[in-house]
Amino acid sequence: MPLLLLNVNRLSAVFWDVDGTLADTEMDGHRPAFNMAFEELDLPFVWDEALYNRLLAIPGGLRRVKLHAEACGVALSQHQLAQVRDRKRFHYLERVRQGHVQLRPGVKRLLQELSRSGVQQWIVTSSGSASVMVLLEQFQQQIPCFDGVVTSDDVAAGKPAPDGYLLALKRSGANSVASLAVEDSAAGLSAARAAGLRCLLTPSPWDAEALRDSVGEATAVLDHLGDPGEPATVLSGASCQEEAVTLKYLETLLSVPDR
């Protein structure tokens, strides 16, 4: 019986991060939501863009709050952290519903192209299910449905642990050799690589410096995915002749020797 070989040049699945990858959620969504929660709970913190930029190196919103509070000499109880989580979630969901959060360049276009081509598309995020669902609801008229969603509620450890990606690979049945992750952060890149996935990195503008030492681990790095009139710039990896990430470009990345 002849041996069937996997065509690794045909893309099987794309696993998408959410915050900073699908949409610009951080500066106009999460950051002001945290600030509103801090004010409501009489906590002495205000996160401006420069500070929040630095804090983004800490994966996980509540861990970010806890460590920042400790650095300021404030010990928050578990009850206080739970209050911050609940109030921040409320304000974030409201901001998404009000249209403060927008898709990043090229995301809508690429999602639609991959959907038409029958490529599986999954979300793998360290955010909670509620935050993800309201975001998808907001954009449901613009983007196709995802084949599956893995959030922080589904795994014991968030990024940079690979748990989310490993679970998505298991649920999707996709072969890691013929799949890619799309990420924007060092933690996300580490998680994808630890799960055996090649990773296309589109760093958020405010996170580019923090990612400098991680670029060598990514299969390619672009400033964004590209749209008509808004060409993508390759920062590392294979050249992108069309100045936009397409299915063809992603399949080109599958043939790049893994690092």
Secondary structure, DSSP 8 states (H G I E B T S, - for coil): -------TTS--EEEE--BTTTB--IIIIIHHHHHHHHHHTT-S----HHHHHHHTTS-SHHHHHHHHHHHTT----HHHHHHHHHHHHHHHHHHHHTT---B-TTHHHHHHHHHHTT-EEEEE-SS-HHHHHHHHHHTTTTS---SEEE-GGG-SS-TTSSHHHHHHHHHH---GGGEEEEE-SHHHHHHHHHTT-EEEE---GGGTTTTGGGGGGSSEEESS--BTTB---EEESS--TTSS--HHHHHHHHTS---
